[in-house]
Every structure is written in structure tokens, then in C-alpha cells.
Amino acid sequence: MKYDLIVVGGGPAGLAAAYEAYINGIKNILIIERDKYLGGILNQCIHNGFGLHIFKEELTGPEYASRFIDMVLSTNIEVKLDTMVLDIDENKNVYALNSKDGYMHLESKAIILAMGCRERTRGAINLAGSRPSGIYTAGTAQHFINIDGYMPGTSVLILGSGDIGLIMARRMSLEGAKVKAVVEICPHSNGLNRNIVQCLEDYNIPLYLSHTVIDVIGKKRIEKVVIAKVDENKRPIKGTEKEFLVDTLLLSVGLIPENEISYKAGIMADKRINGILVNESMETSIPGIFACGNVVHVHDLVDFASQEAQKAGKAAAKYISGKLNHGKYTNIKNGKGISCTVPQKFDFDCIDESLTIFMRVSNVCKNKVVLIKSGDRVLTKLKKIHLAPSEMEKIVLKKELLDNLESDVVISLEDGDIK
């Protein structure tokens, strides 16, 4: 079983990457998806807010997914659903398993990794207290309500202010549950500002910053959750405890890119974001293996994941056609105030018209200048009124700005106005 391109993952990134490769001349393509349906996590995201960048209109998650599903189904791209990828290797072999075909050894000329991410669970955060029923990740609760039609609880506390947690605060409220509070250990929210306004403030749901859960009480089912304020070292402060009588605790405590098979194959990791090191073409450290979407780094907007996937699909098509040849790389490094950047390196000769860099800052800050330099050469400066770790920033550098660089590109935050 030989293919030109195998795409691992049939969510918004995998679908966009496969279709982009197809329209760029690659016809023998296989998409492998472990679920029974294409679309990934978007199938349970029935709220709107998707598609403004890609389709120039506001769509729900299923509507957004269906656009790309229809594109793929209009081609002869092969799809294997309910199929688990067990392993990949540096020679671009894929080993997979399903109930229809059994164990499969699939050969390819190129691979695109688009496995997405998963939620951190209660075990990952060492949650204090007893272990009654009623504790769910926010995404699991979302699946129960939106897909299965099952209400997980009636009185709710949410730990973590990630976007899924904020959205579920609104969703649970709309279904008649009482959301007592959202509790966040950091001094700032980890969700988009629009979700804080639309999902908490519009529903009068309090947000406790610099607080965490210190005890879970209950026998068969949760009866009470105790929270407390934390100090600068995130240690609970005695005497600041608050009790909430609830039957449900939702966890929205971060997302982890699904990279077990990536790392097993020897692909270089970016440990800062539990993601993958990629270049301007979304190619990993193994030539011919590309990655895109949340498997590289967790995105705020699905549109950005799809745009990144389109870049990967186009680059994979070039690689298969022998038109993607990398030479000298320039590294992109984090300066003061920057926690991560993607891509982490680029080849000037492989840039089309511009280089797009995604970045996150280390702390909430206001009135800063994003300074992009190479040695003593200032490439550009960008004035930013507000920056937060929860909100990914996108920098677009025209190709001519990057010509004849003699040292690494460093992105940092500086005080002062642009001169």
C-alpha cells in the first residue's frame, strides 16, 4: 500500500493540509483518522466564532468542519476512519490498525502530522482531596452535552480559565446548571478576552484569579470543593479558603499536543510548548515529514491552524515533486519577554513572499514594542497596546526584510514608543 502523501489526523488541520496538497498536484493521498467521523474536535464545538479568517464569515464548529470535509470529499483523496496509527519512522513508513483492514504497513513519499492535542487530566495536576464521581475535563463535559445529550451536573465549579473552560461555563449555564465560579491559579486568565466577556461577565459568573482548588470533598459524588488564594509561588495562603457546594468539577487546565508517535520517530521536540521544531515550510527535523496545527503548538483560533496546515500541504507537494530543497537555515530565537516562537528556523530561499511567525509572551503587559533584530540590524518594530500569554500573536515579515542576514533573528519586548 503505497501513497504519495499520508496525512495523520482528519481534523481541521489534516483536512486543510490534504486538500491543499491535492490542488497543488498531489493526487495519491490518504487521510487516517482515529475517530468514526472526519472533523475532529470541531464536531462538538457547536458555538460560533469560527471561519472569520478563512471563509470571511462566522460559523459554528460543525459548519466550519463541513466546509473542509466537502472539499476533501469532492476529490479522490482516500480516507480511513476508525483507524489508529501505531508508529511512523524516518523512512516515512506508517503502521496503522483498524477492524476492517487489520494491521497495515503503509509506504509514502511524505507525511503530514496533524494529530491535534488532548486535555490535561486530574492525574496530571495532582488534584487534592478525595476521588468521588463528578470530575470531568471540560472537553469531556462538552462531548457529553453536545454529542451525547447528557448533562454532567447541575451545580458546577470550573478549575482553569482556558477557552474550553470559559465556553463550558456559558454552555452549562444555558442548559440550566448553576456555575458557581471559574478558578484560575495564574494572576491572569488563560482564555481569549472575548470569551471572558461573553462567557463569564455576560452570565455574572465570578472569576477568581490567583486561586486554586485545595480540597475535593464527597463520597460517591462531589459534595463540596474548597479553593484558596495562592502566593507568587502558587502556594495556597492559609486563611483565604472559600467553600462551594457543587456536584461537578470541570478541569480546563491546559492542552498537550499529541506527539507520542512524533517523538518515537526521532522528530526533534520543542519542549517549551510540548510541540515540534519546524521550519518555514512546516517541515520537521526529518525531511519529508511535515507537521501543522495543534500538534506543533496549541492555537487560539482554528483558522490559524488551518492556514498553517495549508502551508504544510503546499510544502509537502513541493517536496514530493522535488521542488523543496533546503540549504542554509537562520534560527529564530526568543528574546526578553517572549516564551515561544513558531517556526523556530527558516531558509530564506524557501520563503515565497513573506514569513509568518507565531509567538507568545511570558507575562501580561501593556504598551510594549515587539522588536525583531538580526545582530545590530533592526528588521522591524511593532507597537502593541496589550499582550497576554493566552493570546497568540502573529508577525508577518516580508521576504526582502530577511535578505542577507548574517546572524539569528531575535524577537524581544522593549519599552518605549516606535521611533
Salt bridges, closest charged atoms under 4 A:
ASP4 OD1 - LYS109 NZ 3.25
GLU57 OE2 - ARG67 NH2 3.10
GLU78 OE2 - LYS80 NZ 3.59
ASP87 OD2 - LYS264 NZ 3.80
ASP101 OD2 - LYS80 NZ 3.11
ASP148 OD2 - HIS143 ND1 3.23
GLU175 OE2 - ARG171 NH1 2.82
GLU243 OE1 - LYS224 NZ 3.42
GLU258 OE2 - ARG34 NH2 3.36
GLU258 OE1 - ARG118 NH1 3.07
GLU260 OE2 - ARG118 NH2 3.03
ASP270 OD2 - ARG272 NH2 2.61
GLU280 OE2 - HIS326 NE2 2.77
GLU283 OE1 - HIS326 ND1 2.99
ASP300 OD1 - ARG360 NH2 3.00
GLU308 OE2 - HIS297 NE2 2.84
GLU308 OE2 - HIS299 NE2 3.33
ASP352 OD2 - LYS314 NZ 3.71
ASP352 OD1 - LYS318 NZ 3.17
GLU393 OE1 - LYS384 NZ 3.23
ASP408 OD2 - LYS333 NZ 3.16
GLU414 OE1 - LYS336 NZ 3.54
ASP415 OD1 - LYS368 NZ 2.36
ASP417 OD1 - LYS383 NZ 3.30
